[in-house]
Amino acid sequence: MTESLFSLHNSSGSNILINHYNYNNNGNKEEITPFSLGGNSLKLIKGDGSTSEIEVQGILTKEEIPEELFAPNSNDVRVILPEADVRGYTWFSDPSNIEGFIDYSNNIMDEIFPNDEGASYMEAGFNTRVYKINDYMKVMNIAIVIVLIFMYGFVVLLMLIGLTNVISTMSTNVLMRSREFAVLQSVGMTPEGLQRMLNLESVLCSLKAVLIGLPIAILLTYLINLPIRKTFPISYKLPWLAILLCTLAVFMITWVTTRCAASRLKNRNIIEAIRSESGR
């Protein structure tokens, strides 16, 4: 009953049950063995209540399933049949001359299913095609890569806009407060004390940004993931390493920006800075 596909390839008319099923469980990929047959037949019950039985000569377990069939699917029951009256058929071939086989298959398809817009099979919603699985997978992977490039490019663009905005705002803020700094120095604050005060301000500013922005970002990404995981097995996971690196980058950027802006005030004359309205 548990004969493998390899022991059945010479048996004409064998029905082989693919006894493996995977599905999306709210973002998690679940894998189960759906059937535990006590005999050699599989009883199928349709939605209208009608039943039918299929004789099963072999079973493919997870370890025996070919890669072409080992994929997420929407079919609860999958059986390899020598022939059947069904809506769709799929043939898998491994010819020595792939290109020649594709040309031959396309010629056969053109004879049986001519490319006529008025053909009855096309009006009924049927279609035919011949393709290499490897090429199809490459095309899908390329499409995914292109989407990721545009997505990450958009993210990088937003990051650059935010980065330039932060640097410009903090630099301008330090330079506009040069009169305030000059007053503090006139009453005894040392340059080292002023530098420590600006360093602390940069840390507090970064901490406030992280405490406000991080929860909002986590909430937004979680809400975005909710409709996605209804369709695809993509669970919500926080990239803790990326969050940590971005947090350190925020602290580093604000600290370096503040130090660079403060270094431009070292050679300013305190009296002239106090007299000027803008401090410049």
KEKE-3310 file (N, C-alpha, C; in steps of 0.2 Angstrom, whole numbers, plus 5000, padded with zeros to 4 digits):
npx = (5004:5010:5019:5032:5033:5043:5043:5031:5031:5031:5019:5004:4990:4990:4984:4989:4991:4994:5000:5000:4999:4999:4996:4990:4990:4984:4996:5006:5014:5008:5010:5003:4998:4986:4978:4974:4974:4964:4961:4962:4956:4949:4938:4928:4919:4908:4903:4890:4885:4886:4895:4911:4922:4939:4951:4966:4983:4995:5005:5012:5023:5028:5042:5044:5038:5039:5049:5042:5028:5028:5022:5014:4996:4979:4971:4963:4963:4974:4977:4987:4982:4980:4971:4957:4941:4941:4942:4955:4971:4988:5004:5020:5036:5052:5062:5077:5081:5076:5072:5068:5058:5049:5046:5040:5029:5022:5018:5009:4999:4995:4989:4978:4972:4968:4974:4963:4952:4938:4937:4929:4934:4941:4931:4925:4933:4945:4962:4979:4996:5014:5028:5044:5048:5058:5062:5050:5050:5061:5057:5047:5054:5063:5053:5049:5061:5062:5051:5055:5067:5061:5054:5063:5071:5062:5060:5074:5075:5065:5072:5083:5078:5072:5084:5092:5084:5084:5097:5099:5089:5094:5107:5104:5097:5107:5116:5107:5106:5117:5119:5113:5122:5133:5130:5129:5142:5148:5144:5151:5151:5161:5169:5170:5159:5148:5149:5146:5133:5126:5129:5121:5108:5107:5106:5095:5085:5086:5082:5069:5063:5065:5057:5044:5043:5046:5036:5025:5029:5030:5016:5010:5017:5012:4998:4998:5003:4992:4981:4989:4994:4983:4982:4995:5008:5015:5021:5021:5035:5047:5061:5073:5087:5089:5081:5088:5101:5096:5092:5104:5110:5102:5105:5119:5119:5113:5121:5134:5130:5126:5139:5147:5140:5142:5156:5158:5156:5166:5177:5170:5167:5163:5157:5153:5144:5134:5129:5124:5108:5104:5114:5123)
npy = (4994:5006:5008:5016:5029:5025:5011:5009:5014:5006:5000:5000:5010:5014:5022:5035:5042:5058:5060:5072:5088:5106:5122:5139:5145:5158:5166:5157:5143:5127:5110:5094:5077:5071:5059:5043:5029:5014:5004:5000:5010:5026:5037:5050:5064:5076:5093:5094:5082:5070:5055:5047:5033:5030:5019:5015:5012:5016:5027:5043:5049:5064:5064:5057:5065:5073:5088:5096:5094:5097:5109:5124:5122:5123:5112:5100:5086:5076:5066:5056:5051:5039:5042:5053:5061:5077:5094:5101:5097:5092:5089:5082:5082:5076:5078:5074:5083:5098:5110:5106:5097:5106:5114:5104:5100:5113:5113:5102:5107:5118:5112:5104:5114:5127:5144:5153:5166:5164:5151:5137:5132:5142:5151:5145:5146:5139:5136:5133:5129:5128:5126:5128:5123:5128:5139:5147:5148:5156:5168:5172:5174:5184:5194:5196:5201:5213:5220:5221:5228:5241:5243:5244:5254:5265:5265:5268:5281:5288:5287:5295:5307:5310:5309:5320:5330:5329:5332:5345:5352:5350:5356:5369:5373:5372:5382:5394:5395:5401:5413:5411:5401:5409:5418:5409:5405:5417:5418:5409:5396:5382:5378:5364:5360:5365:5357:5345:5347:5349:5336:5329:5334:5329:5316:5315:5320:5310:5299:5302:5303:5289:5283:5287:5285:5272:5263:5267:5264:5250:5246:5251:5242:5230:5231:5232:5219:5211:5209:5203:5191:5184:5178:5174:5164:5172:5177:5188:5195:5203:5212:5212:5214:5223:5234:5237:5241:5252:5260:5263:5270:5281:5288:5290:5298:5310:5314:5316:5326:5336:5338:5342:5354:5362:5363:5373:5384:5387:5396:5408:5425:5430:5441:5448:5438:5439:5452:5451:5448:5436:5428:5424)
npz = (5000:5003:4992:4983:4970:4961:4961:4954:4941:4930:4931:4922:4922:4936:4950:4960:4975:4982:4996:5005:5011:5011:5019:5021:5037:5044:5041:5044:5038:5036:5037:5033:5034:5026:5024:5030:5025:5027:5018:5000:4994:4990:4996:4990:4993:4987:4986:4984:4990:4983:4981:4977:4973:4973:4967:4974:4971:4975:4986:4988:4999:5009:5008:4996:4986:4970:4966:4958:4961:4974:4982:4988:4988:4982:4982:4990:4989:4980:4966:4956:4940:4927:4917:4916:4917:4918:4922:4920:4914:4917:4912:4915:4909:4905:4894:4884:4874:4876:4870:4857:4861:4866:4855:4847:4855:4855:4841:4841:4849:4842:4832:4838:4846:4839:4837:4837:4839:4840:4844:4851:4863:4869:4871:4881:4891:4892:4891:4884:4886:4884:4893:4901:4917:4925:4918:4920:4934:4935:4929:4938:4949:4945:4943:4956:4961:4954:4959:4973:4971:4967:4979:4989:4984:4985:4999:5003:4997:5005:5017:5014:5012:5025:5032:5027:5031:5045:5048:5042:5050:5064:5063:5059:5070:5080:5076:5076:5089:5094:5100:5113:5118:5118:5129:5140:5140:5144:5157:5163:5159:5152:5137:5136:5145:5138:5126:5132:5136:5123:5118:5127:5124:5111:5113:5120:5111:5101:5108:5111:5098:5095:5104:5101:5087:5085:5091:5083:5070:5072:5074:5062:5052:5057:5055:5041:5038:5042:5031:5022:5027:5026:5014:5010:5016:5026:5041:5055:5060:5070:5065:5074:5075:5064:5069:5080:5074:5066:5077:5083:5073:5072:5084:5082:5071:5075:5085:5079:5070:5078:5085:5074:5070:5082:5082:5073:5080:5089:5086:5087:5092:5108:5113:5101:5097:5106:5104:5091:5083:5078:5082:5073)
capx = (5000:5015:5024:5034:5032:5048:5041:5025:5032:5030:5012:5000:4984:4990:4982:4994:4989:4999:4997:5004:4995:5001:4991:4992:4986:4985:5003:5010:5014:5006:5010:5000:4997:4978:4974:4977:4969:4963:4961:4965:4951:4948:4931:4928:4913:4908:4899:4882:4884:4887:4901:4914:4928:4945:4956:4973:4988:5002:5005:5018:5023:5032:5049:5044:5035:5044:5049:5036:5022:5029:5021:5007:4991:4972:4967:4963:4965:4978:4979:4990:4978:4982:4966:4951:4937:4942:4943:4962:4976:4995:5009:5027:5041:5059:5066:5084:5081:5070:5069:5065:5052:5044:5043:5035:5023:5018:5015:5004:4994:4992:4984:4972:4969:4971:4974:4957:4948:4931:4937:4924:4937:4943:4925:4923:4938:4950:4969:4984:5003:5019:5034:5049:5047:5064:5061:5044:5052:5066:5053:5044:5060:5065:5048:5050:5067:5061:5047:5059:5071:5057:5051:5069:5073:5057:5062:5080:5073:5062:5077:5088:5074:5072:5091:5094:5079:5086:5104:5098:5086:5098:5113:5102:5095:5113:5118:5103:5106:5124:5119:5111:5128:5138:5128:5131:5149:5149:5143:5156:5151:5167:5167:5168:5152:5144:5149:5142:5126:5124:5129:5115:5103:5106:5104:5087:5082:5086:5078:5062:5061:5064:5051:5038:5042:5046:5029:5020:5031:5028:5009:5009:5019:5008:4992:5000:5004:4986:4978:4994:4995:4976:4983:5001:5011:5020:5019:5023:5041:5050:5068:5076:5094:5088:5079:5094:5106:5093:5092:5111:5111:5099:5109:5125:5118:5111:5127:5139:5127:5127:5146:5149:5138:5145:5163:5158:5155:5172:5180:5166:5168:5157:5153:5149:5138:5128:5126:5120:5101:5103:5119:5128)
capy = (5000:5012:5008:5022:5030:5022:5004:5009:5017:5001:4998:5003:5011:5014:5028:5037:5047:5062:5061:5078:5095:5112:5127:5145:5146:5164:5168:5151:5137:5121:5104:5089:5071:5072:5053:5037:5024:5008:4999:5002:5014:5033:5039:5057:5067:5082:5098:5092:5076:5064:5052:5042:5030:5029:5014:5018:5007:5018:5033:5047:5053:5070:5063:5055:5069:5077:5095:5100:5094:5099:5117:5126:5122:5124:5106:5096:5080:5076:5060:5055:5046:5038:5046:5055:5066:5083:5101:5103:5092:5094:5084:5084:5078:5077:5076:5075:5089:5102:5115:5102:5095:5112:5116:5099:5101:5118:5111:5098:5111:5122:5108:5102:5120:5133:5151:5156:5170:5162:5144:5136:5130:5148:5154:5141:5148:5134:5138:5128:5132:5123:5130:5125:5125:5132:5146:5150:5150:5162:5174:5174:5176:5191:5199:5197:5205:5219:5223:5222:5234:5247:5244:5246:5261:5270:5266:5272:5288:5291:5288:5300:5313:5311:5310:5327:5335:5329:5335:5352:5355:5351:5361:5376:5374:5374:5389:5399:5396:5403:5419:5408:5398:5414:5420:5404:5405:5423:5418:5404:5389:5381:5374:5357:5359:5367:5351:5340:5349:5347:5329:5326:5336:5325:5309:5315:5321:5303:5294:5304:5300:5282:5281:5289:5283:5264:5260:5269:5260:5243:5246:5251:5236:5225:5232:5230:5212:5208:5207:5199:5184:5180:5175:5171:5162:5177:5178:5194:5195:5209:5212:5215:5216:5229:5239:5239:5245:5258:5264:5266:5274:5288:5291:5292:5304:5316:5316:5318:5332:5341:5340:5346:5361:5365:5365:5380:5390:5388:5403:5414:5430:5429:5448:5449:5434:5441:5458:5450:5446:5429:5424:5422)
capz = (5000:5003:4987:4980:4963:4957:4960:4951:4935:4925:4931:4918:4925:4943:4953:4965:4980:4984:5003:5008:5010:5015:5018:5025:5043:5046:5040:5045:5033:5040:5033:5036:5030:5026:5023:5033:5022:5029:5012:4994:4990:4993:4995:4989:4994:4983:4989:4983:4994:4980:4982:4972:4976:4968:4969:4975:4971:4978:4990:4989:5006:5008:5006:4989:4981:4966:4967:4954:4964:4981:4982:4991:4983:4985:4981:4996:4987:4973:4964:4949:4937:4920:4913:4919:4914:4922:4918:4918:4914:4918:4910:4917:4905:4906:4888:4883:4870:4879:4865:4852:4863:4866:4848:4845:4859:4852:4835:4842:4852:4837:4828:4841:4849:4835:4840:4834:4844:4840:4845:4857:4869:4871:4874:4887:4897:4892:4888:4884:4885:4885:4896:4905:4924:4927:4915:4923:4941:4934:4927:4944:4954:4942:4944:4963:4962:4952:4964:4979:4970:4968:4985:4993:4982:4988:5006:5003:4995:5011:5022:5013:5013:5032:5035:5026:5035:5052:5048:5041:5056:5070:5061:5059:5077:5084:5074:5078:5097:5096:5105:5119:5120:5120:5135:5144:5141:5147:5164:5166:5156:5148:5130:5137:5147:5132:5122:5135:5136:5117:5117:5130:5120:5105:5115:5122:5105:5098:5112:5110:5092:5095:5109:5098:5080:5084:5092:5078:5065:5073:5073:5055:5049:5059:5051:5034:5038:5043:5025:5018:5029:5025:5007:5009:5023:5029:5047:5057:5064:5071:5063:5080:5073:5060:5073:5084:5070:5065:5083:5084:5068:5074:5089:5079:5066:5078:5089:5074:5067:5083:5086:5068:5070:5087:5080:5069:5085:5093:5085:5087:5098:5113:5114:5095:5096:5111:5101:5085:5085:5076:5085:5068)
cpx = (5004:5020:5026:5032:5037:5046:5034:5025:5031:5023:5007:4993:4984:4988:4986:4992:4994:4997:5001:5000:4998:4997:4993:4987:4988:4992:5008:5009:5013:5007:5007:4999:4989:4975:4978:4972:4970:4963:4964:4961:4951:4941:4931:4920:4912:4903:4892:4880:4885:4894:4904:4920:4933:4950:4963:4978:4995:5001:5012:5018:5027:5039:5050:5041:5040:5043:5043:5030:5022:5028:5015:5002:4984:4968:4968:4966:4968:4980:4981:4986:4981:4977:4960:4947:4936:4943:4950:4966:4983:4999:5016:5031:5048:5063:5073:5085:5075:5068:5066:5058:5046:5041:5038:5029:5018:5014:5009:4998:4991:4987:4978:4968:4971:4970:4969:4953:4941:4931:4932:4928:4940:4937:4923:4928:4944:4957:4974:4991:5008:5025:5038:5048:5052:5064:5056:5046:5057:5062:5050:5049:5062:5059:5048:5056:5066:5056:5051:5064:5067:5055:5057:5071:5068:5059:5069:5079:5070:5067:5082:5084:5074:5079:5093:5090:5082:5093:5103:5094:5090:5104:5110:5100:5101:5116:5114:5103:5113:5124:5117:5118:5133:5136:5130:5138:5151:5148:5147:5156:5157:5165:5166:5161:5147:5143:5145:5135:5123:5124:5122:5109:5102:5104:5097:5083:5081:5081:5070:5059:5060:5058:5044:5037:5042:5040:5024:5022:5029:5020:5007:5010:5014:5001:4993:5000:4997:4982:4983:4994:4988:4977:4989:5004:5016:5018:5023:5029:5045:5058:5072:5083:5093:5086:5084:5099:5103:5093:5099:5113:5108:5103:5116:5124:5117:5117:5132:5136:5128:5134:5149:5147:5141:5152:5163:5157:5161:5176:5176:5168:5162:5153:5150:5143:5132:5125:5122:5113:5100:5108:5124:5134)
cpy = (5006:5011:5015:5023:5026:5015:5004:5012:5013:4999:5002:5004:5012:5021:5029:5043:5051:5064:5066:5084:5100:5118:5133:5145:5153:5167:5163:5146:5131:5115:5098:5083:5069:5065:5048:5032:5017:5002:5002:5007:5021:5035:5047:5059:5074:5087:5097:5086:5070:5062:5048:5039:5029:5024:5017:5012:5009:5025:5036:5050:5060:5069:5060:5059:5073:5084:5098:5100:5096:5107:5118:5125:5122:5118:5102:5089:5080:5069:5060:5049:5045:5041:5047:5060:5072:5089:5103:5097:5095:5088:5087:5079:5080:5075:5077:5082:5093:5106:5112:5100:5100:5114:5110:5099:5107:5117:5107:5102:5115:5118:5106:5108:5126:5139:5155:5160:5167:5154:5143:5135:5137:5152:5151:5142:5143:5138:5133:5132:5127:5128:5126:5128:5129:5139:5150:5152:5156:5168:5176:5177:5183:5196:5201:5202:5212:5223:5225:5228:5241:5249:5247:5253:5266:5271:5270:5279:5291:5292:5294:5307:5315:5312:5318:5332:5335:5333:5343:5355:5356:5356:5368:5378:5376:5381:5395:5400:5398:5409:5416:5405:5403:5417:5415:5404:5411:5423:5412:5397:5388:5378:5367:5355:5361:5361:5346:5341:5347:5340:5326:5328:5331:5318:5309:5316:5314:5299:5296:5302:5293:5280:5282:5285:5275:5261:5261:5264:5252:5242:5246:5245:5230:5225:5230:5222:5208:5205:5202:5192:5180:5176:5171:5169:5166:5179:5185:5193:5201:5208:5215:5218:5223:5235:5242:5243:5252:5263:5267:5271:5281:5291:5294:5298:5310:5318:5319:5325:5337:5343:5344:5353:5365:5367:5371:5386:5391:5394:5409:5419:5431:5436:5449:5444:5436:5448:5456:5447:5439:5425:5422:5427)
cpz = (5000:4998:4985:4973:4959:4956:4956:4943:4929:4925:4928:4922:4933:4945:4960:4969:4982:4991:5007:5006:5014:5014:5022:5031:5046:5046:5041:5040:5037:5035:5037:5031:5031:5027:5027:5031:5026:5024:5006:4990:4994:4991:4995:4989:4991:4988:4989:4987:4990:4981:4977:4975:4970:4971:4969:4976:4974:4982:4990:4995:5004:5006:4999:4984:4977:4967:4964:4957:4972:4982:4985:4986:4986:4984:4987:4995:4980:4972:4957:4946:4930:4915:4918:4916:4919:4918:4916:4918:4914:4916:4912:4913:4906:4900:4888:4879:4872:4874:4860:4854:4864:4860:4845:4848:4856:4846:4836:4845:4847:4833:4831:4844:4845:4838:4836:4840:4845:4842:4851:4863:4873:4874:4880:4893:4897:4889:4889:4883:4887:4888:4900:4913:4927:4925:4919:4930:4940:4933:4934:4949:4951:4944:4952:4965:4960:4957:4971:4977:4970:4975:4990:4991:4985:4995:5007:5002:5001:5016:5021:5014:5021:5035:5034:5030:5042:5052:5047:5047:5062:5069:5062:5067:5081:5082:5076:5086:5099:5101:5112:5122:5122:5127:5141:5146:5145:5155:5167:5163:5151:5142:5131:5140:5142:5128:5125:5135:5129:5115:5121:5127:5114:5107:5117:5116:5101:5102:5111:5103:5091:5099:5105:5091:5080:5086:5086:5072:5065:5072:5066:5051:5051:5056:5044:5033:5038:5037:5021:5020:5028:5018:5007:5016:5025:5036:5049:5062:5064:5069:5069:5078:5069:5064:5077:5080:5068:5071:5084:5079:5069:5079:5086:5075:5070:5082:5085:5071:5072:5085:5080:5068:5076:5086:5077:5074:5089:5092:5085:5093:5102:5113:5107:5094:5100:5108:5095:5087:5083:5079:5080:5067)
residu = (MET:THR:GLU:SER:LEU:PHE:SER:LEU:HIS:ASN:SER:SER:GLY:SER:ASN:ILE:LEU:ILE:ASN:HIS:TYR:ASN:TYR:ASN:ASN:ASN:GLY:ASN:LYS:GLU:GLU:ILE:THR:PRO:PHE:SER:LEU:GLY:GLY:ASN:SER:LEU:LYS:LEU:ILE:LYS:GLY:ASP:GLY:SER:THR:SER:GLU:ILE:GLU:VAL:GLN:GLY:ILE:LEU:THR:LYS:GLU:GLU:ILE:PRO:GLU:GLU:LEU:PHE:ALA:PRO:ASN:SER:ASN:ASP:VAL:ARG:VAL:ILE:LEU:PRO:GLU:ALA:ASP:VAL:ARG:GLY:TYR:THR:TRP:PHE:SER:ASP:PRO:SER:ASN:ILE:GLU:GLY:PHE:ILE:ASP:TYR:SER:ASN:ASN:ILE:MET:ASP:GLU:ILE:PHE:PRO:ASN:ASP:GLU:GLY:ALA:SER:TYR:MET:GLU:ALA:GLY:PHE:ASN:THR:ARG:VAL:TYR:LYS:ILE:ASN:ASP:TYR:MET:LYS:VAL:MET:ASN:ILE:ALA:ILE:VAL:ILE:VAL:LEU:ILE:PHE:MET:TYR:GLY:PHE:VAL:VAL:LEU:LEU:MET:LEU:ILE:GLY:LEU:THR:ASN:VAL:ILE:SER:THR:MET:SER:THR:ASN:VAL:LEU:MET:ARG:SER:ARG:GLU:PHE:ALA:VAL:LEU:GLN:SER:VAL:GLY:MET:THR:PRO:GLU:GLY:LEU:GLN:ARG:MET:LEU:ASN:LEU:GLU:SER:VAL:LEU:CYS:SER:LEU:LYS:ALA:VAL:LEU:ILE:GLY:LEU:PRO:ILE:ALA:ILE:LEU:LEU:THR:TYR:LEU:ILE:ASN:LEU:PRO:ILE:ARG:LYS:THR:PHE:PRO:ILE:SER:TYR:LYS:LEU:PRO:TRP:LEU:ALA:ILE:LEU:LEU:CYS:THR:LEU:ALA:VAL:PHE:MET:ILE:THR:TRP:VAL:THR:THR:ARG:CYS:ALA:ALA:SER:ARG:LEU:LYS:ASN:ARG:ASN:ILE:ILE:GLU:ALA:ILE:ARG:SER:GLU:SER:GLY:ARG)
# end
